[in-house]
Amino acid sequence: MADLTAQLREQVQQAKSEQIPLQIIGANSKSHLGRSVIAMPINTAEHTGIISYSPTELVIRARSGTKISDLNLALAEHDQRLPFDPPQYQMQGTIGGTVATNQSGPARPWFGAVKDSLLGLGLINGYAQEMNFGGQVMKNVAGFDITRLQCGAMGALGLITEVSIKVLPMFKASLTLVFEIDQAAALEIMPAWSNQNLPITGICHWQGMQYVRLQGGQSGVDEAASGLLKQLPGALLDATLAKEFWRQVREQELLQPHGSQVLWRWTGAADASAEALPGAQLINWAGAERWVLAEDRPADNMALVQYQGGDRQAEVNPAMDTHNRALQIRLKHAFDPHGLFNVGRSYAWL
Amino acid sequence: MGQPTPNFVDLISALQAMLPVASLLVDDENQRPFECDGLAVYQQLPLVTVIPETLLQVQEILRLCCLHKVPLVPRGAGTGLCAGAMPHAHGVLLVMTKFDKILHINERTAEATVQPGVRNLALSEASEPYGLYYAPDPSSQIACTIGGNVAENSGGVHCLKYGLTVNNLLQVSMVTIEGELVTFGGDGLDAAGMDLLSLVAGSEGLLGVVVEIKVKLLPRAPRVQVLMAAYSNVTAAGDAVAALIGQGIIPAGLEMMDHLAIKAAEDFVKVGYPIDAQALLICELDGTDAEVEEQLQTVSQCFTDYGAYQIRVAKDDQEAAALWQGRKAAFPAVGRISPDYYCMDGTIPRGQVAHVLTRISELSQHYGLAVANVFHAGDGNLHPLILFDASIDGQLAQAEALGGDILTLCVDVGGTITGEHGVGLEKMPQMPYQFSDAELAQFRRLKAAFDPYELLNPGKGIPTLKYCQEYRSLHNG
C-alpha cells in the first residue's frame, strides 16, 4: 500500500522534458491486448491501496495498481461486489488496467460495463498535471465526462492514478441452468430471455450447451428457474461446476490461441445470426459478444478485434471511419500533446 | 435583436436561400418564446432562430456558422434548468423539435432508435405495446426531449436502479461544427477506442448537435410497489436511507421531502401525506411478485427500525399513483406558496444528508429566504427549492447567493454542484470552486478538439481562462 502519485507525476514530467515516450504498465497482465509498443515503462504496480470504502455509500476508491482480486476481497467482507465483474487475470489484473482496457464480465448486458460503475478518477495528463474528474457521488454532470472517456482508451490520454467505483450488494442466491441446444437455436432464444423481467446475469452458448445464470433474491431466482425450465427442457448445473464455468468465461479461458492461432472477438447486435461469424464459437452476453479461434480473419465484413495472438504490429482493432479517427487524434493531442502515453497501443495512428 | 455583424449578414442570406420561410425566425415577436429555457431568470433573444426539418439542413446550418464564425446554440424542448439553451445574443438558435420521429423499436433486442426531438415520455408510450419502456424519467418527461436528455445526461426518480441517460445509450449520431456527420457507439455494447459515446452524454451542446440516438429499453416489471414512510425528524429519515442501501436493497426509486415540501404538496394535490411529518420517504420497489414481496418486508422493517411513525403501503395502482403525485407535484406546489422559486441540483454522499440539510436550514435563516427540500435520497441528489419574490428588489440576487452557498457546501462535503441539471450558464460561478485551473484547462482543450472556433454554445458549461482568473482574484484576494 503506497501512494506513488508524486513519483509517477515526476516520471511523466521527466519524460515530457526529455521527450521520451512511455508505456504504462500495471501488473502487466494484459500485455497481450492491443498492439505491442516499445517505450519506456512507467509502472503503477506498486501504486496500490484502497483509499476509501464506505459500504453504505456503495463507493470504493482505490489507487490504480490495486488488484481486482484485492478489491473483491475487501468488498466481500461487506457482502458487496463490483457490478461489472471484470476478469482477474490470475489474480494479477489491476483496476487501472481494467478501466483502460474496458474489461467487463459475463453480466455486462444487465449490469453494465466498467464505465457504468465508474464515478470518478485521478489522471496525470501529458502536461504532467495531476487532475481529478467525476467524484464519489452517484450523479455528477459538472464538466465533460473525462472519467468515462478513459474506458477503452488504452492509456492514450494519460496515466490513471486512482478510481472511484460504484459497488452493489452481493447476490443472495445464484444458480445456473443448462440447455442442450445448437448455436442457431440458442441465438433465437437469447434476446427473448435477456429482455424479460428475469434475474439473468449471464447467457452463454458453448459446445452445444446454453448456460443461463440467474442471480438475485432466493425467491426471484427460484421463480425464474422454474419458469425457464417450463419453456425449454433443461437442467440445473451443479453449483461448483457452474462457478467454475462462469469463472472461465469471465477470465476468457475457454478459448486460448496456440501457435499461429488468433482469438477473434466480435461485439454487435445480439440478434445477428449464427452464420455471421463462421466456425465453432463461444457466444456470450446473450449473443452480443462472440469469440472464435482461427488462423486467418474469419469474416471480412465484420468489425472483429484481433484479441489475442497473431501479428501485434498490425492493426488489431476494427478500422475506424475518418471523422471518428480525426476526433480521437485531436482528443489525444488535447490530453497528450507531446505523444508520451501508450502511443500506437490501440491504433497505429493514435 | 442584437447588432448584426457583417458575417451575420452573409449568414442570414445563406440561411434564407436554403431554408423554407417557416423554418427561419428573425423578428423579435416570433423569437420571444425561445428566449429562455426552464430557468427563466436568464433571458436573451438570438439574432436568428432556425427550425430545420432535415439532416442536410442541420449540416448546412452548422457549416455556415463555422464558415462565418457565428455562435450556435442547440435547443430541444427548452425544459432545461441551467440556462444551457439560452440563446446567444450574436448567434443562431437551432431548434431541433421537428426531429420528432421514433425511427425504429426493435422488440427482440429491446432497443429504440429515435430522432432527438422525440419526447421522453412519448418513447415509453410507444414502447408500451411491446412491454418495454425507457428508464430515465426526468420530472419534465412529458415535455423534455431525448436529445436534450443526452445533452444534459438527465436522470430522474428511477436512475438509482436503472442509471442516467449515459447508462442507457447505445449509439449517438452527431453533426460537428464543420457540418460532418459522425457516429459514436454502434450495434455492439463496446466499441474500440476512447468512449466518445459517453463523452457526448452531458456535454450540453458544446461538442456538436445530436441528430439520432439509439437507446436501450427495459422490460416493464410485473409488479411495482410503492410505500411511504413518515418521520418526525430529518436525520432519522436520512439514516434510514443509508441503512437501507447498506443492507443491499436498491429500490427503483427512493425520494425524500422535507416538512415545507410535504405541506406544500399536500395542500396542492391532497393525497393524504401526513402534514405534521418533518420528513417523508417515498420508496418504489419493482420486480417479480416474489422479488417485490421479499424486498417489501426488508424495507418496511428498516423504515420502522429507524423510527418511521407511519408507514403506508399502496394497496393498488391508484394509491401508488397518488403517493407519487405529491412528489411529482412538489415543484408546482411550492410555486403556489411563493411568487418565485429557484431549484438547485447538488449531489452529496448519502451519509451527509442530515448535515447538509441542517446547514441549508441555517443558510436559509441567514438569507431570510425559505427553502423547501425535495430530493432523490437514494443517490444523494438534492433539489433545494429557494422561495423568493423577484418583484422585490434584490431578492433574486439573494436567492442566487443562497443557491451558490448551497452548491459550494455540496462540494465541501465531497459532492458536486450538479447531479443532473447541468452547468449551463447558471453554475459557471461554481465551476472554479469544484475544479482546479488545470482541470478547467483540460476541459477547454477537450472542447477545442471538437469546436476549435468556440462556436458551439459558447459561454456555457466550461468557464474561460479569464473568467477563472477573475474568480480566483475575487475569492483569494
Interface residues (C-beta under 8 A of the other chain):
Chain A: S54 P55 T56 E57 L58 V59 D79 Q80 N102 S104 R108 P109 G112 A113 K115 D116 N125 Y127 Q129 E130 M131 N132 F133 G135 Q136 V137 M138 K139 N140 V141 A142 G143 F144 D145 I146 R148 L149 Q150 C151 G152 A153 A156 L157 L168 P169 M170 K172 P191 A192 S194 N195 Q196 N197 P199 G216 G217 Q218 S219 G220 D222 E223 A224 W266 T267 G268 A269 A270 D271 A272 W285 A288 E289 A303 V305 N317 P318 M320 D321 H323 N324 L327 Q328 R330 L331 H333 A334 F335 S346 Y347 L350
Chain B: N106 R108 T109 A110 L132 E152 N153 G155 C159 L160 G163 L164 V166 N167 T176 E180 L181 V182 T183 F184 G186 D187 G188 L189 D190 A191 A192 G193 M194 D195 L196 S198 L199 A201 G202 S203 L206 L207 L217 P219 R220 A221 P222 A242 A243 I245 G246 Q247 G248 I249 I250 G287 T288 D289 A290 E291 E293 E294 Q295 T347 I348 P349 R350 G351 H376 D379 G380 N381 G414 G415 T416 I417 T418 G419 E420 H421 G422 V423 K427 M431 Q434 F435 S436 A438 E439 L440 Q442 F443 R445 L446 K447 A448 A449 F450 G461 I462
